[in-house]
Amino acid sequence: MAVTHAIGRRKTSVARVYVQEGKGNIVVNNKDFKDYFDTAIMQYKVEQPFVLVEQKGNFDVKVVVDGGGLTGQAEAIRLGISRALCEINPEHRTALKPDGLMTRDPRMVERKKFGQKKARKKFQFSKR
């Protein structure tokens, strides 16, 4: 009963995922994932890799996640679980890749520039 470790990232969220065979318990930061993620959409995002490879309820998952918001954390956990499942069985990659679960989303917040209000927004221009 070996524990498989993988890391998932999204924006500024980092999720360290530990997967092992079990009864389907998912624990995020020492809480049940249904208590941590209250909306059904985010709960689905966390379980999505297991649904696609038809292994829901076969693995226990322990997650330590920090940084970012709840959506970024849910997607970071999804990537970490997908990577761990591919490490357990490389054939799972064919089911996960078409839905984009093996791709690290590179989009990050653009930095604010000096002399401007935000990253792209300027201060109001006054001609006179």
C-alpha positions in Angstrom: 0.0 0.0 0.0 2.4 2.7 -1.3 1.6 6.4 -1.1 2.0 8.3 -4.4 2.9 12.0 -4.1 2.2 14.6 -6.7 2.1 18.4 -6.9 -0.5 20.5 -8.7 -0.4 24.3 -9.2 -2.8 26.9 -10.5 -2.3 30.7 -10.3 -0.7 31.1 -6.8 -2.1 27.9 -5.3 0.1 24.9 -4.6 -1.4 21.5 -3.7 0.6 18.6 -2.4 -1.4 15.4 -3.0 -0.9 12.0 -1.4 -2.9 9.2 -3.0 -3.2 5.6 -1.7 -5.6 2.7 -2.1 -8.6 3.0 0.2 -12.3 3.8 0.5 -12.6 7.1 -1.3 -11.9 9.5 1.5 -10.6 12.9 0.4 -9.1 15.2 3.1 -8.1 18.8 2.3 -6.0 20.6 5.0 -7.3 18.1 7.7 -11.0 18.7 6.7 -13.3 16.6 4.6 -13.3 18.1 1.1 -17.1 18.6 1.1 -16.6 20.9 4.2 -13.7 22.7 2.6 -15.3 23.2 -0.8 -18.9 24.1 -0.2 -20.2 24.4 -3.8 -21.0 21.4 -5.9 -18.9 22.7 -8.9 -15.7 22.7 -6.9 -16.5 19.3 -5.3 -16.9 18.0 -8.9 -13.6 19.5 -10.0 -11.8 17.7 -7.2 -13.5 14.3 -8.0 -13.3 14.7 -11.8 -10.0 12.7 -12.4 -11.5 9.7 -10.5 -14.8 9.9 -12.5 -12.9 10.0 -15.8 -10.8 6.9 -15.0 -13.7 5.2 -13.4 -11.9 4.7 -10.0 -14.2 6.8 -7.8 -14.2 5.3 -4.3 -11.0 3.3 -4.8 -8.4 5.7 -3.5 -7.9 7.8 -0.3 -6.5 11.3 -0.9 -4.8 13.6 1.6 -4.1 17.1 0.3 -2.1 20.0 1.8 -3.0 23.1 -0.2 -2.1 26.8 0.3 -2.1 30.1 -1.6 -4.7 31.6 -3.9 -8.5 31.3 -3.7 -10.8 28.4 -3.5 -11.2 27.9 -7.3 -7.5 28.0 -7.9 -7.0 25.5 -5.0 -9.6 23.1 -6.4 -8.0 23.2 -9.9 -4.5 22.7 -8.3 -5.8 19.7 -6.4 -7.4 18.3 -9.7 -4.0 18.6 -11.5 -2.2 16.9 -8.5 -4.7 14.0 -8.4 -4.4 13.6 -12.2 -0.6 13.4 -12.0 -0.7 10.9 -9.2 -3.2 8.7 -11.1 -0.9 8.7 -14.1 2.0 7.7 -11.8 0.0 4.8 -10.4 -1.1 3.6 -13.9 0.2 5.3 -17.1 -2.8 4.1 -19.1 -5.0 6.6 -17.2 -3.3 9.4 -19.2 -5.3 8.6 -22.3 -8.5 9.2 -20.4 -7.3 12.4 -18.6 -5.5 14.2 -21.4 -8.4 14.9 -23.8 -10.3 16.8 -21.0 -7.2 19.0 -20.3 -6.5 17.5 -16.8 -2.8 16.9 -17.5 -2.1 20.5 -18.5 -0.8 23.1 -16.1 -2.8 26.3 -16.7 0.0 29.0 -17.1 -2.3 32.0 -16.7 -1.2 34.2 -13.8 -2.2 37.7 -12.6 -0.3 40.4 -14.6 1.8 42.7 -12.4 0.8 46.3 -11.7 3.1 48.8 -13.6 4.3 52.1 -12.0 2.5 55.2 -13.3 -0.6 53.2 -14.0 -3.7 52.5 -11.9 -3.6 48.7 -12.5 -1.8 46.3 -14.8 -3.3 47.8 -18.0 -5.7 50.6 -16.7 -4.2 54.1 -16.8 -5.0 57.1 -14.7 -7.6 59.5 -16.3 -5.9 61.7 -18.9 -6.6 65.4 -18.7 -5.8 67.5 -21.7 -6.1 70.8 -19.9 
